[in-house]
């Protein structure tokens, strides 16, 4: 009898229909339903590396069930569940306007987990080329940084990429 994987380690297999290699990992119970994550690749080695990265992310406490959440979806949730509850109405309105006018058009379509410092830097550069005031750009970056700090606490991201970007003068 061959070596067996432990509970929750996932499995690697090749599909007969198209020859793709697959790995499947149990994410546990989310909202009362059992969740699995399936990753595909052309080679067994590629899938094994993705499986190792997935286990590393699980070990770091990253919320893998929210991986398909976009930046826009996250920011809407953050505004409703955190900002609206903790801040005054005028602050909420200001954050909401900043998210709607400046952050969402540039970063909204990206997956939250795939957001990189270069995306934030490109947004800052684009805003400065649109002749926005330095204060508006600084405030936009600050709002994004606050939102990503909460995402870090909730386990949606491993690091806050907005802190890695440079401010424009």
C-alpha positions in Angstrom: 0.0 0.0 0.0 1.3 3.4 -1.0 1.9 6.5 1.1 -1.3 8.3 2.0 -1.8 12.0 2.5 -3.0 13.3 5.8 -6.4 14.8 6.6 -6.8 18.1 4.8 -3.6 17.9 2.7 -5.5 17.8 -0.6 -4.9 15.5 -3.5 -3.2 15.6 -6.9 -4.7 13.7 -9.9 -4.9 13.8 -13.7 -8.2 14.2 -15.4 -8.8 11.7 -18.1 -11.0 14.0 -20.2 -8.4 16.6 -21.1 -5.2 15.5 -19.3 -5.0 18.4 -16.9 -3.6 17.9 -13.5 -5.8 18.9 -10.6 -5.4 19.5 -6.9 -8.3 19.8 -4.5 -8.0 21.1 -0.9 -10.7 21.1 1.8 -11.2 24.6 3.1 -13.6 23.5 5.9 -17.1 24.7 6.5 -18.0 28.2 5.4 -21.6 29.5 6.0 -22.8 26.0 6.8 -21.4 24.5 3.6 -18.3 22.4 3.0 -15.9 24.4 0.7 -13.2 23.0 -1.6 -10.6 24.8 -3.7 -9.7 23.1 -7.0 -6.6 24.3 -8.9 -5.6 23.1 -12.4 -2.2 22.9 -14.2 -0.6 21.4 -17.2 2.1 19.4 -15.2 2.0 17.6 -11.9 5.0 19.7 -10.7 3.1 22.9 -11.4 0.1 21.7 -9.5 2.2 20.5 -6.6 3.8 24.0 -6.3 0.4 25.6 -6.3 -0.7 23.1 -3.6 2.3 24.0 -1.5 1.5 27.8 -1.9 -2.1 27.1 -0.9 -1.0 25.3 2.2 1.4 28.1 3.1 -1.5 30.7 2.7 -3.7 28.5 4.9 -1.0 28.3 7.5 -0.6 32.1 7.5 -4.3 32.4 8.2 -5.3 33.8 4.8 -9.0 33.6 4.1 -9.0 31.4 1.0 -12.8 31.3 0.6 -12.8 35.0 -0.2 -10.3 34.7 -3.0 -12.6 35.7 -5.8 -13.6 39.0 -4.0 -12.7 42.1 -6.0 -11.4 45.3 -4.6 -14.7 47.0 -5.3 -16.7 44.3 -3.5 -14.3 44.5 -0.5 -14.4 48.3 -0.3 -18.2 48.3 -0.4 -18.3 45.8 2.4 -15.7 47.7 4.4 -17.6 51.0 4.0 -20.9 49.3 5.2 -19.5 47.2 8.0 -16.7 49.2 9.4 -16.7 52.9 8.4 -20.5 53.4 8.7 -20.5 51.8 12.2 -17.3 53.4 13.6 -17.3 56.8 12.0 -19.5 59.9 11.8 -21.8 60.2 8.8 -19.7 62.9 7.2 -16.6 60.8 7.4 -18.4 57.9 5.8 -19.6 60.1 3.0 -16.1 61.4 2.4 -14.7 57.9 2.3 -17.5 56.7 0.1 -16.9 59.5 -2.4 -13.1 58.8 -2.4 -13.7 55.1 -3.1 -16.3 55.8 -5.8 -14.5 58.5 -7.6 -10.8 57.6 -7.3 -10.1 54.1 -6.1 -12.8 51.9 -7.8 -12.3 53.2 -11.3 -8.6 52.2 -11.1 -8.5 49.2 -8.9 -12.1 48.0 -8.5 -12.0 45.1 -11.1 -8.9 43.5 -9.6 -9.1 40.6 -7.2 -8.3 41.7 -3.7 -5.7 39.0 -3.2 -3.9 39.9 -6.5 -3.6 43.6 -5.7 0.1 44.6 -5.9 2.0 47.8 -5.0 2.5 48.6 -8.7 -1.3 48.7 -9.1 -1.5 51.3 -6.3 1.4 53.2 -7.7 -0.2 53.3 -11.2 -3.4 54.6 -9.6 -1.4 57.4 -7.9 0.4 58.3 -11.1 -2.9 58.4 -13.0 -4.5 60.6 -10.4 -1.5 63.0 -10.5 -1.6 63.1 -14.3 -5.3 64.0 -14.1 -4.2 67.2 -12.3 -5.8 66.3 -9.0 -4.4 68.2 -6.0 -1.6 66.5 -4.0 -3.9 66.5 -0.9 -6.6 64.6 -2.8 -4.1 62.0 -3.9 -2.7 61.7 -0.4 -6.2 61.3 1.0 -7.1 58.7 -1.6 -4.0 56.7 -0.6 -4.8 57.0 3.1 -8.4 55.7 2.6 -7.1 52.7 0.6 -4.4 52.1 3.3 -7.1 52.1 6.0 -9.3 49.7 4.1 -6.4 47.3 3.4 -5.4 47.4 7.1 -8.9 46.1 7.9 -8.5 43.4 5.1 -5.3 42.4 6.8 -7.1 42.0 10.2 -9.8 40.0 8.5 -7.3 37.7 6.8 -8.2 38.6 3.2 -4.7 39.8 2.4 -1.2 38.9 3.6 0.2 42.5 3.5 -1.0 46.0 3.0 0.2 46.9 -0.5 -0.8 50.6 -0.1 1.9 51.1 2.4 4.5 50.0 -0.1 3.6 52.7 -2.7 5.3 56.1 -2.9 3.4 59.3 -2.4 3.3 61.8 -5.3 4.3 65.4 -4.6 
